[in-house]
Amino acid sequence: MMNSILLQYSFSDNAASEAMLGGTILLVVIIAIAIGLIPMIFYLLTLQNTLKEVSPENQKMPPSNVWLVLIPLFGLVWNFIIVNRMADSLAAEFAKRNIPVDEERPGYSIGLTYSILFCCSIIPVLGGLASLAGLVCWIIYWVKIAGYKTTLQQTKVNIF
């Protein structure tokens, strides 16, 4: 009788421990996702605001469409589309405003590089290295696009 009571308590303690561990792991995952989303939100705001600086006739996509990158798996493909359309939008706007730029398609090379590296992050063994390189290229792309946004803001075309 005593053994069955002790056995019952040991099982209930194990179940409680496992539940607590599961809850802790879930909390850590939620916090990690939240921390990862914060820079992504600021990055997407930069892209959206840059596209808003481009005149509507030169926008190759609506600025709000950048947020589609947050859709899991689809976002990996959509990222390539964003980089392509952002480069074409910026090139058309810079040409319209007669602003000299050092690239034919502004930001395209580094944007394409970071998109490819993020896709390669799922490759075993090399994935970690590709992710790290992709992160560096992502930051460079982000800074470059933010610089283009500043250039566009400083050279606004007066409509009136």
N, C-alpha and C positions, 0 to 999 in steps of 0.2 A: 504494500500500500504506500509506504513512504517513498519507495523508489519511483512509483508512478507519479506521485506528486512532484518529486524533484525533477523527473523527466519532463513533466508538463511545464514547469517553470523555466527549465533550460531551453525548451523549444520556444516558449513565448518570448524569452529574452533574445533569442536568435532572430525571431521574426521582427521584433522591435528594432534590433540593431540593423537588420537588413533594410527595413523600411526607412530608418533614419539615414542610412548610407545612400539609399536610392534618392531620398529627398535632397540630400546634400549634393549629390552628383547632378541632379536636375537643376538645383540652384546655381551651381558653378557653370553649367552649360548655358543657362539663361543669362547669367552675368557676362560670360564670354561673348555671347551673341550680341548683347547690348553694347559692349565695349567695341566690338567689331563694326557694329552698325553706325556708331557715332561718326567716325571719320568718313564712312561711305556716304552718309547723309550730307555732310559738308562738301564732299567731292561732287555729288550729284547736284547740289545747289550751285556750285561753281559752274558746272556744265550748263545747267538750265539758265543761269544768269548770263553766261557768255552768249548762248543762243539768243537770248532776249535782246542783246546789244546788236545783233545782226538784223538788218532790215528784213521785214517779212518776205520780200521777193527773193532774198538770198538764202533764207532758211530752208535747208533741205529736209528738215523734220521739225515738228512742233517742239518747243522747249520742254513741255511737260512729258514728252515721250522718253526722256532720259531715265525716268523712274521705273520703266519696265525692266531695267537691268536687275532689279531686286527680286524678280521671279526666279526661283531656283531652276537651274539647268538652262532654261530659256535665256537667262541673263548672260550666260557665257557666249551664246550666239549673238544676242542683241548688242553686246559690247562691241563686237566687230562692226556692226551697223552704225552704232553711235560714233565710233572713231572715224569711219568713212564719211558719214554725213557731216560731222563736225568739221572735218578738214575741208570738204567741199564748200560748206557754208562760209567758213572763215576766208578761204581763197577768193570766193566771189565777192565778199564784203570788202576785203582789202583791195581788190582790183577796182571795185566801184569807188572807193574812197581815195584811190591812188596812194595807198600806204605801202611802202616797200617792206617786204617780208623775206626772211632768209630761206624759206622753204616754198616749193611750188604748192604743196598741200600741207598747210600748217598743222603740226602735231601728228601727222599721219604715221610717220615712221616709228616714233616712240610709242604711240598708242597701239599700233599693230603689234609691236614687240611685246608690250605688256599683256595684250590680249592673248597672244600665242603662249607666252610663258604661264599665264594662269591656267590655260587649257592643259598645258603639259604638267601641271602640278599633280595630276592624278596618276602619273607614271610612277610605278614603284621604284624605289631607290633614288631616282633623279628628281622625283616630285618635290622634295624638300628644297633642293637647290633651285629648281625652277620657280618655286613659290617665293623664295627669298629674292631672286633676280626680278621676278614679276613685281614684287612689292616696291623695289627700288625704281623700276621703270614706271610703275603706276604713280609714284610720288613725283617723278620728273615730268610725266605727262600732265599731272594735275597742276604743277607749278607753271608749266608752259602755257596751258589753257588759261590759267588765271592771269598770266602776263598778257595774253592776247585780249582778254576781257578788259584789262586796264588800258591797253592801247586803244581799243574801240571806244571806251568811255572818254578818253582824252581827245579823241578826234571825232566827236559826235557831229553828224551832219545836221545843220539847222534846217528844219522843214519850213519854218515861217519866214 
